[in-house]
Amino acid sequence: MFDYLIVGAGFAGSVLAERLARGMNKRVLLIDRRNHIGGNAYDCYDAHGLLIHQYGPHIFHTNSEEIFRYLSRFTSWRQYQHRVRACVDGQLVPIPINLDTLNSLYGLGLTPAAMKDYLASVAEKRDTIKTSEDVVVSSVGRELYEKFFRGYTRKQWGLDPAELDAQVTARVPVRFNRDDRYFTDTYQAMPARGFTRMFENMLDHENIRILLQADYREVAQEVEYGELIFTGPIDEYFDYQYGPLPYRSLEFKHETHHRPVFQAAPVVNYPNEYAYTRITEFKYLTGQEHPLTSIVYEFPQAEGDPYYPIPRPDNAALYRQYHALAEATPEVHFVGRLATYRYYNMDQVVGQALTLFNKLSGQKRPARAVALA
């Protein structure tokens, strides 16, 4: 008899499994359809001994001391400030756009004040901000929109920015200085021995049993449990009753190169050239010393594992129908990106899981069998 069956061993499911096991002495069965824990944050060593992120780069950053302190129970950290370059007009320039971006791109010598004046002069003001295009052109103007954002967005989403909600680019980060860090959060670091080792430490408890390559519907028929925590796609749980929720997926092409360094930055974006959106070189992220180096190309696509909910009004309306079903199913707790149809950063998923734990720890309900919808 398990107190909780948790579906999905990514951040949401693993944090809840750990908290319920250690914090409430509950017996937990944690299952996942993949052959590993960690969800999309899973990392592993390839055939050459290089530590890679199987599902693309994951960089931890947060402003929450609570979340950082919680994860620090399971890992030491390697301090890391993430930097990204964009290949534009044959140059590798900083992104987010900063002083160096404009000065390099146009051969200028702008000061911070002059940069503000320049962007104000090229911005196309809109009375109403409705789309992602509106957000960008009203902030940095048409030319920079075309150079940095439009092509990348078309590849990433399969849609023009004019067809996407404003939230996709709700705030275009512009730095009126030379700060080229991609994030400015208080805590920026990478697990010293990788994400997978952090998950292993998190789930190392006698009250937690892990079952991989498992289908939750089959498991639910074979085991007794009290409550269900579901971190998978909410539309799948409800048998696509209102139709599938649209997602964008990714295809990853990993390569090993027989040289120490492949590119000049951890991540290089390609807004306008090639079918892929970016190339990541993992040794920057991991700090690993190795004579070879590993990279990954990312190709957005319509089919495959769900990664990014497509932010359009009709999709949001469809999700609200599934959310109503979830509200009418109080014996099941839906948590995480796929279960709430929102793109969350890793720290946000951890925060959501901790919030649910706080709610559960205040409840005293008898264990009972639950039939899946």
NORQUI-V205057 format. One record per residue. N is the residue number from 1. RES is the residue in one small letter. PHI is phi in whole degrees, 0 to 359 (none if undefined). D_FIRST is the distance of its C-alpha to the first C-alpha in Angstrom with 1 decimal. Layout:
# NORQUI-V205057
n=N res=RES phi=PHI d_first=D_FIRST
n=N res=RES phi=PHI d_first=D_FIRST
This chain:
# NORQUI-V205057
n=1 res=m phi=none d_first=0.0
n=2 res=f phi=254 d_first=3.8
n=3 res=d phi=288 d_first=6.7
n=4 res=y phi=224 d_first=8.9
n=5 res=l phi=255 d_first=10.0
n=6 res=i phi=247 d_first=13.5
n=7 res=v phi=260 d_first=16.1
n=8 res=g phi=109 d_first=19.1
n=9 res=a phi=255 d_first=19.6
n=10 res=g phi=276 d_first=23.0
n=11 res=f phi=300 d_first=24.1
n=12 res=a phi=298 d_first=22.2
n=13 res=g phi=293 d_first=18.7
n=14 res=s phi=290 d_first=19.3
n=15 res=v phi=298 d_first=20.7
n=16 res=l phi=293 d_first=17.9
n=17 res=a phi=299 d_first=15.3
n=18 res=e phi=297 d_first=17.6
n=19 res=r phi=293 d_first=18.4
n=20 res=l phi=293 d_first=14.9
n=21 res=a phi=289 d_first=14.0
n=22 res=r phi=274 d_first=17.4
n=23 res=g phi=277 d_first=18.5
n=24 res=m phi=231 d_first=15.7
n=25 res=n phi=57 d_first=13.6
n=26 res=k phi=267 d_first=10.5
n=27 res=r phi=270 d_first=7.9
n=28 res=v phi=235 d_first=9.2
n=29 res=l phi=252 d_first=9.4
n=30 res=l phi=253 d_first=13.2
n=31 res=i phi=236 d_first=15.0
n=32 res=d phi=209 d_first=18.7
n=33 res=r phi=284 d_first=21.1
n=34 res=r phi=280 d_first=23.6
n=35 res=n phi=263 d_first=23.7
n=36 res=h phi=206 d_first=23.7
n=37 res=i phi=272 d_first=22.3
n=38 res=g phi=98 d_first=24.7
n=39 res=g phi=57 d_first=25.4
n=40 res=n phi=288 d_first=29.2
n=41 res=a phi=275 d_first=29.8
n=42 res=y phi=303 d_first=29.0
n=43 res=d phi=233 d_first=31.9
n=44 res=c phi=201 d_first=32.8
n=45 res=y phi=266 d_first=35.9
n=46 res=d phi=278 d_first=38.0
n=47 res=a phi=296 d_first=40.0
n=48 res=h phi=262 d_first=42.7
n=49 res=g phi=84 d_first=40.5
n=50 res=l phi=267 d_first=40.7
n=51 res=l phi=281 d_first=37.8
n=52 res=i phi=233 d_first=37.3
n=53 res=h phi=263 d_first=35.3
n=54 res=q phi=300 d_first=34.1
n=55 res=y phi=248 d_first=34.0
n=56 res=g phi=87 d_first=37.0
n=57 res=p phi=292 d_first=37.9
n=58 res=h phi=234 d_first=35.5
n=59 res=i phi=241 d_first=37.3
n=60 res=f phi=275 d_first=35.6
n=61 res=h phi=206 d_first=37.5
n=62 res=t phi=198 d_first=36.8
n=63 res=n phi=259 d_first=38.7
n=64 res=s phi=267 d_first=35.7
n=65 res=e phi=295 d_first=35.8
n=66 res=e phi=301 d_first=32.3
n=67 res=i phi=291 d_first=30.8
n=68 res=f phi=296 d_first=33.0
n=69 res=r phi=295 d_first=32.1
n=70 res=y phi=298 d_first=28.4
n=71 res=l phi=293 d_first=28.7
n=72 res=s phi=294 d_first=31.1
n=73 res=r phi=293 d_first=28.3
n=74 res=f phi=242 d_first=27.4
n=75 res=t phi=201 d_first=30.8
n=76 res=s phi=271 d_first=34.5
n=77 res=w phi=236 d_first=36.7
n=78 res=r phi=252 d_first=39.8
n=79 res=q phi=299 d_first=42.1
n=80 res=y phi=208 d_first=42.9
n=81 res=q phi=251 d_first=45.1
n=82 res=h phi=282 d_first=44.7
n=83 res=r phi=226 d_first=47.9
n=84 res=v phi=231 d_first=48.6
n=85 res=r phi=242 d_first=51.8
n=86 res=a phi=245 d_first=52.9
n=87 res=c phi=272 d_first=55.4
n=88 res=v phi=226 d_first=58.1
n=89 res=d phi=52 d_first=61.7
n=90 res=g phi=76 d_first=61.4
n=91 res=q phi=242 d_first=60.2
n=92 res=l phi=260 d_first=57.0
n=93 res=v phi=238 d_first=56.8
n=94 res=p phi=296 d_first=54.2
n=95 res=i phi=224 d_first=51.6
n=96 res=p phi=301 d_first=51.1
n=97 res=i phi=299 d_first=54.8
n=98 res=n phi=224 d_first=56.7
n=99 res=l phi=303 d_first=60.3
n=100 res=d phi=295 d_first=60.2
n=101 res=t phi=301 d_first=58.9
n=102 res=l phi=290 d_first=61.9
n=103 res=n phi=295 d_first=64.4
n=104 res=s phi=288 d_first=63.5
n=105 res=l phi=293 d_first=63.2
n=106 res=y phi=248 d_first=66.5
n=107 res=g phi=64 d_first=68.5
n=108 res=l phi=255 d_first=68.7
n=109 res=g phi=226 d_first=68.8
n=110 res=l phi=294 d_first=66.9
n=111 res=t phi=268 d_first=66.2
n=112 res=p phi=306 d_first=63.2
n=113 res=a phi=295 d_first=65.5
n=114 res=a phi=292 d_first=67.1
n=115 res=m phi=295 d_first=63.7
n=116 res=k phi=299 d_first=62.8
n=117 res=d phi=296 d_first=66.2
n=118 res=y phi=298 d_first=65.8
n=119 res=l phi=296 d_first=62.4
n=120 res=a phi=296 d_first=63.8
n=121 res=s phi=284 d_first=66.7
n=122 res=v phi=258 d_first=64.7
n=123 res=a phi=296 d_first=61.8
n=124 res=e phi=257 d_first=61.9
n=125 res=k phi=290 d_first=61.0
n=126 res=r phi=242 d_first=59.1
n=127 res=d phi=294 d_first=59.3
n=128 res=t phi=228 d_first=55.7
n=129 res=i phi=265 d_first=52.9
n=130 res=k phi=246 d_first=50.9
n=131 res=t phi=241 d_first=50.1
n=132 res=s phi=297 d_first=49.4
n=133 res=e phi=298 d_first=53.0
n=134 res=d phi=303 d_first=54.2
n=135 res=v phi=301 d_first=52.2
n=136 res=v phi=286 d_first=53.7
n=137 res=v phi=292 d_first=57.3
n=138 res=s phi=283 d_first=57.6
n=139 res=s phi=257 d_first=56.6
n=140 res=v phi=235 d_first=58.2
n=141 res=g phi=90 d_first=60.4
n=142 res=r phi=291 d_first=60.7
n=143 res=e phi=294 d_first=61.7
n=144 res=l phi=292 d_first=58.8
n=145 res=y phi=302 d_first=56.5
n=146 res=e phi=291 d_first=57.8
n=147 res=k phi=287 d_first=57.8
n=148 res=f phi=249 d_first=54.3
n=149 res=f phi=246 d_first=52.1
n=150 res=r phi=296 d_first=53.1
n=151 res=g phi=296 d_first=52.7
n=152 res=y phi=298 d_first=49.5
n=153 res=t phi=296 d_first=47.9
n=154 res=r phi=299 d_first=49.1
n=155 res=k phi=292 d_first=47.5
n=156 res=q phi=296 d_first=44.2
n=157 res=w phi=252 d_first=43.8
n=158 res=g phi=71 d_first=46.1
n=159 res=l phi=220 d_first=47.8
n=160 res=d phi=285 d_first=50.8
n=161 res=p phi=305 d_first=50.2
n=162 res=a phi=292 d_first=52.1
n=163 res=e phi=259 d_first=49.3
n=164 res=l phi=249 d_first=46.5
n=165 res=d phi=302 d_first=45.5
n=166 res=a phi=299 d_first=47.0
n=167 res=q phi=296 d_first=43.6
n=168 res=v phi=300 d_first=43.7
n=169 res=t phi=235 d_first=46.5
n=170 res=a phi=306 d_first=46.2
n=171 res=r phi=217 d_first=47.9
n=172 res=v phi=282 d_first=50.0
n=173 res=p phi=288 d_first=50.1
n=174 res=v phi=233 d_first=53.7
n=175 res=r phi=253 d_first=54.8
n=176 res=f phi=269 d_first=58.3
n=177 res=n phi=204 d_first=58.4
n=178 res=r phi=256 d_first=57.6
n=179 res=d phi=294 d_first=54.0
n=180 res=d phi=253 d_first=52.4
n=181 res=r phi=288 d_first=48.8
n=182 res=y phi=287 d_first=46.5
n=183 res=f phi=243 d_first=44.3
n=184 res=t phi=238 d_first=45.5
n=185 res=d phi=297 d_first=42.3
n=186 res=t phi=297 d_first=42.3
n=187 res=y phi=247 d_first=39.6
n=188 res=q phi=225 d_first=40.1
n=189 res=a phi=195 d_first=38.7
n=190 res=m phi=240 d_first=36.8
n=191 res=p phi=306 d_first=34.0
n=192 res=a phi=301 d_first=36.2
n=193 res=r phi=246 d_first=34.2
n=194 res=g phi=100 d_first=32.9
n=195 res=f phi=293 d_first=30.1
n=196 res=t phi=298 d_first=27.8
n=197 res=r phi=297 d_first=28.1
n=198 res=m phi=298 d_first=27.3
n=199 res=f phi=296 d_first=24.1
n=200 res=e phi=300 d_first=23.2
n=201 res=n phi=295 d_first=24.0
n=202 res=m phi=298 d_first=22.0
n=203 res=l phi=263 d_first=18.8
n=204 res=d phi=278 d_first=19.4
n=205 res=h phi=209 d_first=16.7
n=206 res=e phi=295 d_first=14.3
n=207 res=n phi=274 d_first=11.4
n=208 res=i phi=250 d_first=12.2
n=209 res=r phi=246 d_first=11.6
n=210 res=i phi=247 d_first=14.3
n=211 res=l phi=231 d_first=14.9
n=212 res=l phi=257 d_first=18.5
n=213 res=q phi=50 d_first=20.7
n=214 res=a phi=239 d_first=17.8
n=215 res=d phi=266 d_first=18.4
n=216 res=y phi=294 d_first=15.9
n=217 res=r phi=293 d_first=16.7
n=218 res=e phi=292 d_first=15.9
n=219 res=v phi=298 d_first=12.6
n=220 res=a phi=298 d_first=11.7
n=221 res=q phi=278 d_first=12.7
n=222 res=e phi=252 d_first=10.7
n=223 res=v phi=237 d_first=7.1
n=224 res=e phi=262 d_first=5.0
n=225 res=y phi=207 d_first=5.6
n=226 res=g phi=274 d_first=8.0
n=227 res=e phi=232 d_first=11.1
n=228 res=l phi=249 d_first=12.9
n=229 res=i phi=246 d_first=15.6
n=230 res=f phi=244 d_first=18.1
n=231 res=t phi=246 d_first=20.9
n=232 res=g phi=274 d_first=22.5
n=233 res=p phi=296 d_first=25.6
n=234 res=i phi=295 d_first=25.4
n=235 res=d phi=292 d_first=27.7
n=236 res=e phi=294 d_first=25.6
n=237 res=y phi=303 d_first=22.5
n=238 res=f phi=265 d_first=24.9
n=239 res=d phi=55 d_first=26.4
n=240 res=y phi=53 d_first=29.7
n=241 res=q phi=305 d_first=30.6
n=242 res=y phi=253 d_first=33.5
n=243 res=g phi=100 d_first=34.2
n=244 res=p phi=287 d_first=33.2
n=245 res=l phi=284 d_first=33.6
n=246 res=p phi=286 d_first=36.3
n=247 res=y phi=226 d_first=35.7
n=248 res=r phi=258 d_first=37.9
n=249 res=s phi=244 d_first=36.7
n=250 res=l phi=224 d_first=38.1
n=251 res=e phi=248 d_first=39.2
n=252 res=f phi=248 d_first=39.6
n=253 res=k phi=244 d_first=42.3
n=254 res=h phi=269 d_first=42.0
n=255 res=e phi=222 d_first=45.1
n=256 res=t phi=249 d_first=46.1
n=257 res=h phi=240 d_first=49.7
n=258 res=h phi=274 d_first=51.7
n=259 res=r phi=202 d_first=53.0
n=260 res=p phi=291 d_first=51.7
n=261 res=v phi=225 d_first=51.7
n=262 res=f phi=258 d_first=51.6
n=263 res=q phi=220 d_first=52.3
n=264 res=a phi=274 d_first=53.5
n=265 res=a phi=209 d_first=50.4
n=266 res=p phi=304 d_first=46.6
n=267 res=v phi=227 d_first=46.5
n=268 res=v phi=240 d_first=49.5
n=269 res=n phi=273 d_first=49.3
n=270 res=y phi=235 d_first=51.5
n=271 res=p phi=295 d_first=52.2
n=272 res=n phi=238 d_first=54.9
n=273 res=e phi=261 d_first=55.1
n=274 res=y phi=69 d_first=52.8
n=275 res=a phi=276 d_first=49.8
n=276 res=y phi=275 d_first=47.4
n=277 res=t phi=267 d_first=46.8
n=278 res=r phi=199 d_first=46.5
n=279 res=i phi=237 d_first=46.3
n=280 res=t phi=247 d_first=44.2
n=281 res=e phi=249 d_first=45.1
n=282 res=f phi=287 d_first=42.1
n=283 res=k phi=298 d_first=44.0
n=284 res=y phi=298 d_first=45.1
n=285 res=l phi=287 d_first=41.5
n=286 res=t phi=270 d_first=40.2
n=287 res=g phi=75 d_first=43.4
n=288 res=q phi=291 d_first=43.1
n=289 res=e phi=263 d_first=46.4
n=290 res=h phi=199 d_first=47.0
n=291 res=p phi=290 d_first=50.2
n=292 res=l phi=253 d_first=48.5
n=293 res=t phi=218 d_first=46.9
n=294 res=s phi=240 d_first=44.3
n=295 res=i phi=231 d_first=44.5
n=296 res=v phi=220 d_first=42.7
n=297 res=y phi=264 d_first=44.3
n=298 res=e phi=245 d_first=42.5
n=299 res=f phi=245 d_first=43.4
n=300 res=p phi=296 d_first=42.1
n=301 res=q phi=206 d_first=41.4
n=302 res=a phi=279 d_first=40.3
n=303 res=e phi=256 d_first=37.8
n=304 res=g phi=123 d_first=34.8
n=305 res=d phi=302 d_first=31.7
n=306 res=p phi=287 d_first=31.8
n=307 res=y phi=240 d_first=33.2
n=308 res=y phi=237 d_first=35.5
n=309 res=p phi=300 d_first=35.3
n=310 res=i phi=274 d_first=38.9
n=311 res=p phi=278 d_first=40.3
n=312 res=r phi=227 d_first=42.4
n=313 res=p phi=304 d_first=42.7
n=314 res=d phi=293 d_first=41.6
n=315 res=n phi=291 d_first=38.4
n=316 res=a phi=297 d_first=37.6
n=317 res=a phi=294 d_first=38.2
n=318 res=l phi=296 d_first=35.9
n=319 res=y phi=299 d_first=33.1
n=320 res=r phi=300 d_first=33.7
n=321 res=q phi=294 d_first=33.0
n=322 res=y phi=290 d_first=29.5
n=323 res=h phi=298 d_first=29.0
n=324 res=a phi=297 d_first=29.9
n=325 res=l phi=297 d_first=27.1
n=326 res=a phi=297 d_first=24.6
n=327 res=e phi=297 d_first=26.0
n=328 res=a phi=272 d_first=25.4
n=329 res=t phi=235 d_first=21.7
n=330 res=p phi=293 d_first=20.5
n=331 res=e phi=280 d_first=16.7
n=332 res=v phi=240 d_first=17.2
n=333 res=h phi=253 d_first=18.8
n=334 res=f phi=259 d_first=21.4
n=335 res=v phi=211 d_first=22.7
n=336 res=g phi=104 d_first=25.0
n=337 res=r phi=302 d_first=28.2
n=338 res=l phi=289 d_first=27.1
n=339 res=a phi=283 d_first=25.0
n=340 res=t phi=242 d_first=28.0
n=341 res=y phi=50 d_first=30.8
n=342 res=r phi=218 d_first=32.6
n=343 res=y phi=274 d_first=33.8
n=344 res=y phi=250 d_first=32.6
n=345 res=n phi=290 d_first=33.6
n=346 res=m phi=301 d_first=30.9
n=347 res=d phi=294 d_first=31.4
n=348 res=q phi=292 d_first=31.1
n=349 res=v phi=294 d_first=27.7
n=350 res=v phi=300 d_first=26.6
n=351 res=g phi=298 d_first=28.2
n=352 res=q phi=296 d_first=26.4
n=353 res=a phi=294 d_first=23.0
n=354 res=l phi=294 d_first=24.0
n=355 res=t phi=296 d_first=25.2
n=356 res=l phi=296 d_first=21.9
n=357 res=f phi=300 d_first=20.1
n=358 res=n phi=300 d_first=22.8
n=359 res=k phi=293 d_first=22.2
n=360 res=l phi=293 d_first=18.4
n=361 res=s phi=291 d_first=19.1
n=362 res=g phi=265 d_first=21.4
n=363 res=q phi=258 d_first=19.0
n=364 res=k phi=228 d_first=17.1
n=365 res=r phi=244 d_first=15.1
n=366 res=p phi=292 d_first=12.4
n=367 res=a phi=294 d_first=9.0
n=368 res=r phi=204 d_first=9.6
n=369 res=a phi=286 d_first=9.6
n=370 res=v phi=233 d_first=12.4
n=371 res=a phi=271 d_first=14.9
n=372 res=l phi=286 d_first=16.8
n=373 res=a phi=290 d_first=20.5
